[in-house]
Amino acid sequence: MSDKDVKTVKSVCYMCQCADTGIVGHVKDGVLVKVEGDPECTPTFGRQCVKGLSAPFVPYNPNRVLKPLKRTNPERGIGIDPKWEEISWEEAYDIIVPKLKECREKNPLGLMLNFFDYPTYHLATPWSIGFGGQLYFGAATWCGWYHNTAYQYHLSFFREADYEHTNYILLWGAQAGHIVDALPVHSAKEMADARARGAKVVVIDPMMTPAAALADEWVPIRPGTDLALGLCFWNLLINEFELYDADFMKSKTNAPYLVGADELYVRDPETNKPLIWDTAAGKARPFNEVATEDTALFGEYEVNGVKARPAFSLLAEHLKQYSPEVISPITTVPVDTIRRVCREFGEAAQVGSTIKIKGVELPHRPAVCLSGRGPTAHRHSMHAVFCLEGINAIIGNLNVPGGTLGFAPYYKKRWGVTEDEDGFALSCNSTYFHFGSLDTYPAREPKKPAWYTLLDLCPVATFSDNFYPMMLSLPPEERKKFGLDYDIDVFISTHSNPAVYISPHEMTEAIKNVKFFLYFATEMNESAELADVVLPNSHWTERYDPIANPPFKFEAVGDHEWYWFFRRPMIDPPPGVQHWCDTMIELADRAGFLPDVNQLYNILNELNGSPQELELDKRYSYVEMSDAVLQNRYGVSVDWYEKNETQVFTEPKDIEEAFPGPFVPGRCHVYFEYWKRVKPEVEKVVKELGIEDVWDTDDYTPLLTWTPCPAFEPKNGFDLFAINYKVACHTFSHSYTNPLELEIGHTYPWIYRTPIHASTAAKYGIKDGDEIWIESEFGYRVKGTAHLTEGIHPECVGTSGFGGRLTRGAKTGRKVSPNWNTLVGQRLDLMDKMNSSLDGCVRVKIYKA
Ligand code: SF4
């Protein structure tokens, strides 16, 4: 067949959540036969990753859901046949709409929408809030918890390194720049270019991940001890090497704020502003009245009749306990290595240096520390993430060349940053609006929880979604103790596989507590098999997503143009199958709450009073609704993309937008006085609820502190840790049903086999290729094939990604590798009460199968 039989269509890849890659689809006789990076798409350099190349396999998955399905088997569970009955769309609506009406009448909070579909947040959020229901972010369980710091340190939900101007990249349990993080294709190219011009990469991780294997140095660390090592880095940078950015500390953080014996700020009696010590005036003055050069970071002063010290002075003293000699036995990282890597990092930051970009002189801090999920998915996650990401604050690299940059914190200077009365930066709503995510400062008022996510009990968290499965799993009388005196009557889920988030066995039991479960599926998976009704959903290759990369999400940081992606269908969806958002609009219309959805859409998308404001009683399609936001927010439209036959709209970015650090107002925290201040309020609510026995508030301290996780000490023969790590060919559970990705996964033994250190294997009499059981302290076990290596910490056994599918439908992905989530315990005592992070430290034992 000649080329003229092949039609090409420009679109945007969505084989992973990043959705950041401009592609060209090749379509022959209506069949997608190939996709490739679009050479004309400048933000992604015409490239695509291996997952993206495998896109044509997905729409033709034999396991595809093509018709509405109704469960006829009342028994639900893993591996149990739902005995599906195909039904018409009308029959499906006749089942679903009365459930929605009844729930809304009785208690709208009884509806939970769970989704992880970035391009649809602008609609799905107003849909759920318009109903009166609640939202559950679809994949927060093992997400990188740095989002909690990103608002404070980067004024954005995401952050990335400025690879173009950096010389030293410390990947702390992270693989940024290696196709597994935000902005994968763009960052991989930038990382490669940085390496080619001599940038050094050091990876701290229990596993020699693909990023570690390519790095200049891999530093193995005992799982769950990253906070201890991070605090040691703070100590060395501040106390021993004095490689911190003193000017940045004075002018852009609360380091100089004077603190009294009660650990709270000493404030000016007239203005109530926090005071700092003015060395020139020899007295304390409001923070906004003292020049940087006259600001004290150390000392003790008499102020308003009380003794006060700059927060930085307290911090420096507190950190002295974290010396390399103390921390080395905790982390297993040798003392010399700790000192050497930390000094290298601090010196690479070139504190005090500047760089001229496009004629503008800016601070230059060419060293970055990027943390990932591993070090921060722990019982004391909030301290860990502020510590690891805070290393960037210590060297003053926030939002400046060579450092760490937020995504779109300062777009057109319209999404501005403001400063509150205490002098702290507040990021603009547009940079974080989605699924109810919130800024982490200032603390919100704690109160009796309304949602299953218990967000009202987590006043300084950006989200607390891990509490949702926990609460759902509790019997009603236990749940009531948390203020939740209602059931989930309707659970709607899509682009998410909640049944296997944590312990699949425990999650399956939890989902059984839902009264009615509606799932939108492109293909059958573990969650769909638990649903009462499954509705077919168009695959991304078949759908429009006019806002393919929302503003809080991914776009190239630094000195690159702004760009906004537009996804168009490359092929038609199967007959009768449509975008799940159009089905949601239909449901809202039939159930009588569409005007409320439109109203919330106008409010949350800031359309009120604009020419694009939706009429409340009018029904719009998903594309029309998205077009309104496109036009209002970016000044571009669906028509523009279609007329220009492109998938990307670009705008120039000026230097202030590229490197907003020196230009935006406000400070960030290195001393967490507001945690301390909100602690009694949390305690009051906890006491009123009577949950003091299960809800501790010990982590609400102003100084970051190392506390071991429950799994720190081995117990009852469970003397190893099970860890998991990401690989470029797999993302989320769905990738394990893609034949090309599965085939690539077999290229490396550590992808589907179970890495175990050769010395550890010898101790257990295990040889390379042996079948082994990995059994966790929580009573679950999975089978793997031992892969003996030196590339893993000797106290660990590893599994990659999200293998070991359990669904009856995913025949290709079943048992391909052990399912790590099966080993994890879903317990409140393993969770961080500040942000809901679940402890990823899992103690296991291994034995031959
Ligand atoms: S990184 Fe994600 S969006 Fe980009 S090509 Fe790969 S799978 Fe597609």
Residues whose N, C-alpha, C, O or C-beta is under 5 A from the ligand:
A	BS01	SF4	C13 Y14 M15 C16 C18 A19 D20 T21 Q48 C49 K51 G52 P184 V185
